[in-house]
Amino acid sequence: MKSNSYERYYGITTFGESHGKAIGVVIEDVKPGIDFPYEKIQNALNKRKPGTGKFSSTRNEKDEIQVLSGVFEGKTTGMPICLIVYNEDAREQDYEHLKDLFRPSHADFSYFKKFKIYDHRGGGRASGRETISRVAASGLVENILEDIKINIYPIKIGKFETTQTDLSFQNELSWYDKTNYKDLIEYLNNIKNEGNSIGGIVEVKVANIPSGLGDPVFEKLDANLAKAILSIGAVKGIEFGNGFKLAALKGNDASDQMNKDGFITNHNGGILGGISTGNELIFRFVVKPTPSINIIQKTITKNNEEVEFKSHGRHDTCIIPRIIPVAKAMIKLVLADALSFQKLISNNKLELTDYREAIDKIDEDILIALGRRQKISELIGRFKQENKLPIENKDREEKLMNKLKQKAKLWDIDESFVANIWDIIISESKKRQ
Ligand SMILES: Cc1cc2nc3c(=O)[nH]c(=O)nc-3n(C[C@H](O)[C@H](O)[C@H](O)COP(=O)(O)O)c2cc1C
């Protein structure tokens, strides 16, 4: 399964392991002639890289982006863009002692169960370093986002909660509450000295978001944001608007009533029916405490032997400051997709290139569906052979053809066009059975 690709409007494929040679991303479908935003991408990566704050891992990486393809004389060429960052401070030897055991709360056990082999060095593919690729890719969609403003900050770290949101109070944690910041730092220092870690809750507010973003029913904006955010390591939950608090509200207290100026409240977080309302987009997600801690824990080896284990590697005391630029990147990718799809159905005047882009996407989707269909046909063929069933089933073919013709009528497609395509597909399938 192509699970390392995020494929909608902007196709990205990420690759690389924490202690392999490099981490990278291939980005397709970027328009030609755009100034390549090298500095913007590098700045975003600098915010994500380790060693930027007192509570982040001391791994010493420059995380300098290198452009392998798709950019010529500072401009995008329309060809796939490949960006990589070399791993410079990888220390394989730090991980040698845990080659045969599963680190608690890491992905080691589940990767091993699934693949029977995994790169144990620093979490391999499940490492936070993988997120470099996402941050780098998001730099290329900024021009689509126009006035959209994404604000993202923690509202809870361990036992501390913000009581105010003073955006002018800048600090390494993006903690917008002056009143308890000093106590929070002391609390985090104590946790760091214990060799322990802590999690928290991050809030996102997106302003200037147009209404109409998101598509029924499997491409809802909240569903796509949830998938994008939950795909980030250590994120364990997400809620929109009043979220889980809605459970305790009565209908009249939870509904977003309207007057002629718009919505009076925003309990739903700016999305109704999976489509943005134009109200501020609000959601929160929870980040678990960093799995690696310098404290003895119980675990097992690959041979099911019980052992005690203490991490000696470098880790983030709290992952939140490092997750913030990653979450921002994922939100940008989701919104850029939603905006691009919306452009196709809005009444705005489109250029020929916009129409071509849209039709190329549809052709690509058709090919993907045909590829999947062929694979399933092969499986059906194998099943029929194993169970000594006839390949031909005229009765079923006829019924299917009639059903498709009825649907064609419903969608205003020429019946004979559907019948012709269907004949070709069926005869191709039979060749594979
Ligand atoms: C930016 C970022 C940095 C991370 N840093 C660390 C770290 O220093 N130590 C660690 O144990 N886990 C770290 N993680 C979390 C692990 O990658 C993650 O918890 C682990 O792979 C298990 O996956 P899960 O928590 O999503 O189930 C980081 C994650 C991200 C996104």
Ligand as a Chemical Component Dictionary entry (heavy atoms), coordinates in Angstrom:
data_LIG
# 
_chem_comp.id                   LIG 
_chem_comp.type                 NON-POLYMER 
_chem_comp.pdbx_formal_charge   0 
_chem_comp.three_letter_code    LIG 
# 
loop_
_chem_comp_atom.comp_id 
_chem_comp_atom.atom_id 
_chem_comp_atom.alt_atom_id 
_chem_comp_atom.type_symbol 
_chem_comp_atom.charge 
_chem_comp_atom.model_Cartn_x 
_chem_comp_atom.model_Cartn_y 
_chem_comp_atom.model_Cartn_z 
_chem_comp_atom.pdbx_ordinal 
LIG C1  C1  C 0 8.713  16.312 15.960 1  
LIG C2  C2  C 0 8.704  15.072 16.784 2  
LIG C3  C3  C 0 9.739  14.822 17.680 3  
LIG C4  C4  C 0 9.755  13.674 18.462 4  
LIG N1  N1  N 0 10.791 13.464 19.339 5  
LIG C5  C5  C 0 10.832 12.329 20.066 6  
LIG C6  C6  C 0 11.926 12.074 20.953 7  
LIG O1  O1  O 0 12.866 12.867 21.104 8  
LIG N2  N2  N 0 11.894 10.900 21.656 9  
LIG C7  C7  C 0 10.882 10.003 21.553 10 
LIG O2  O2  O 0 10.902 8.999  22.213 11 
LIG N3  N3  N 0 9.824  10.234 20.737 12 
LIG C8  C8  C 0 9.776  11.361 19.986 13 
LIG N4  N4  N 0 8.708  11.582 19.151 14 
LIG C9  C9  C 0 7.523  10.674 19.214 15 
LIG C10 C10 C 0 7.684  9.333  18.576 16 
LIG O3  O3  O 0 8.088  9.477  17.229 17 
LIG C11 C11 C 0 6.340  8.568  18.672 18 
LIG O4  O4  O 0 5.766  8.736  19.912 19 
LIG C12 C12 C 0 6.565  7.080  18.446 20 
LIG O5  O5  O 0 7.023  6.859  17.154 21 
LIG C13 C13 C 0 5.298  6.228  18.672 22 
LIG O6  O6  O 0 4.242  6.645  17.865 23 
LIG P1  P1  P 0 2.849  7.147  18.487 24 
LIG O7  O7  O 0 3.183  7.911  19.724 25 
LIG O8  O8  O 0 2.267  8.031  17.436 26 
LIG O9  O9  O 0 2.032  5.938  18.768 27 
LIG C14 C14 C 0 8.693  12.729 18.342 28 
LIG C15 C15 C 0 7.651  12.975 17.431 29 
LIG C16 C16 C 0 7.646  14.134 16.664 30 
LIG C17 C17 C 0 6.511  14.373 15.717 31 
# 
loop_
_chem_comp_bond.comp_id 
_chem_comp_bond.atom_id_1 
_chem_comp_bond.atom_id_2 
_chem_comp_bond.value_order 
_chem_comp_bond.pdbx_ordinal 
LIG C1  C2  SING 1  
LIG C2  C3  SING 2  
LIG C2  C16 DOUB 3  
LIG C3  C4  DOUB 4  
LIG C4  N1  SING 5  
LIG C4  C14 SING 6  
LIG N1  C5  DOUB 7  
LIG C5  C6  SING 8  
LIG C5  C8  SING 9  
LIG C6  O1  DOUB 10 
LIG C6  N2  SING 11 
LIG N2  C7  SING 12 
LIG C7  O2  DOUB 13 
LIG C7  N3  SING 14 
LIG N3  C8  DOUB 15 
LIG C8  N4  SING 16 
LIG N4  C9  SING 17 
LIG N4  C14 SING 18 
LIG C9  C10 SING 19 
LIG C10 O3  SING 20 
LIG C10 C11 SING 21 
LIG C11 O4  SING 22 
LIG C11 C12 SING 23 
LIG C12 O5  SING 24 
LIG C12 C13 SING 25 
LIG C13 O6  SING 26 
LIG O6  P1  SING 27 
LIG P1  O7  DOUB 28 
LIG P1  O8  SING 29 
LIG P1  O9  SING 30 
LIG C14 C15 DOUB 31 
LIG C15 C16 SING 32 
LIG C16 C17 SING 33 
# 
